[in-house]
């Protein structure tokens, strides 16, 4: 089972420059994402895990938490210190945290 980070824990890590991986599809990401999040759609995670650092915690986010749990489990099985963000981008936005729209340099 994937480890989960609360919205509060995630917000503190994000404010500190934490690594965020968004596993939604590109159109969902473009519609609105956590600023600085790196796009890595769920279907690409198995072949792209080697792009992630093994020595740094990774916060995995999706719309509501289901895809991020799946991705975090996969990453953890590959030695990556990954946590699924509880409630996903939806909970992040509802809490009044910033959202960025469009494709940005962090998109992969």
C-alpha positions in Angstrom: 0.0 0.0 0.0 1.3 3.5 -0.9 2.3 5.9 1.8 0.2 9.0 1.9 1.0 12.6 2.7 -1.7 14.9 4.1 -2.5 18.1 2.4 -0.8 20.0 5.3 2.4 17.9 5.0 2.4 18.3 1.2 1.8 22.1 1.5 4.8 22.5 3.8 7.0 20.3 1.5 5.9 22.2 -1.6 6.6 25.5 0.1 10.1 24.1 0.9 10.7 23.2 -2.8 9.6 19.6 -2.6 9.5 17.5 -5.8 6.0 17.1 -7.1 5.0 14.7 -9.9 1.6 15.0 -11.4 0.4 11.7 -12.9 -2.8 13.0 -14.6 -3.1 13.3 -18.4 -1.6 16.3 -20.2 -5.0 18.0 -20.8 -5.8 17.7 -17.1 -2.4 19.1 -16.2 -2.9 22.0 -18.6 -6.3 22.8 -17.1 -4.7 23.4 -13.7 -1.8 22.0 -11.6 0.3 22.6 -8.6 2.9 25.2 -9.6 6.2 23.5 -10.3 4.7 20.0 -10.7 6.4 17.7 -13.2 4.0 16.0 -15.6 4.4 12.2 -15.8 1.1 10.6 -16.9 0.3 7.4 -14.9 0.7 5.2 -18.0 4.3 6.4 -18.4 5.4 5.9 -14.8 6.7 2.3 -15.2 9.1 3.4 -18.0 10.0 6.8 -16.6 10.8 6.0 -12.9 14.5 6.1 -13.6 14.1 9.9 -14.2 13.3 10.4 -10.6 15.9 10.8 -7.8 16.3 7.9 -5.4 17.7 10.3 -2.7 14.8 12.7 -2.5 11.2 12.4 -1.5 8.7 12.6 -4.3 5.1 13.8 -3.8 2.8 12.2 -6.3 -0.5 14.0 -7.1 -3.5 13.4 -9.4 -7.0 14.7 -9.4 -8.3 12.9 -6.2 -5.8 10.4 -5.0 -6.4 7.1 -6.9 -3.9 7.4 -9.7 -1.3 8.9 -7.4 -1.5 5.9 -5.0 -0.9 3.5 -7.9 2.0 5.6 -9.1 3.5 5.9 -5.6 3.3 2.2 -5.1 5.1 1.6 -8.4 7.8 4.2 -7.5 8.2 2.7 -4.0 8.8 -0.7 -5.5 11.6 0.8 -7.6 13.3 2.4 -4.5 11.9 5.9 -4.8 10.7 7.6 -1.6 7.3 8.4 -3.0 4.1 9.6 -1.2 0.7 10.0 -2.7 -0.9 13.3 -1.9 -4.3 12.7 -0.1 -7.2 14.4 -1.9 -5.0 15.3 -4.9 -5.2 18.6 -6.9 -8.9 18.9 -6.1 -8.3 19.2 -2.4 -5.2 21.5 -3.0 -7.4 23.9 -5.0 -10.3 23.8 -2.5 -7.9 24.7 0.3 -7.0 27.9 -1.6 -3.5 26.9 -2.7 -2.2 28.2 -6.0 -3.0 26.5 -9.3 -1.2 27.2 -12.5 -2.8 26.5 -15.9 -1.1 25.6 -19.2 2.0 23.7 -20.1 5.1 25.0 -18.5 8.8 24.1 -18.4 8.2 21.5 -15.7 6.0 19.4 -18.0 7.8 16.4 -19.4 
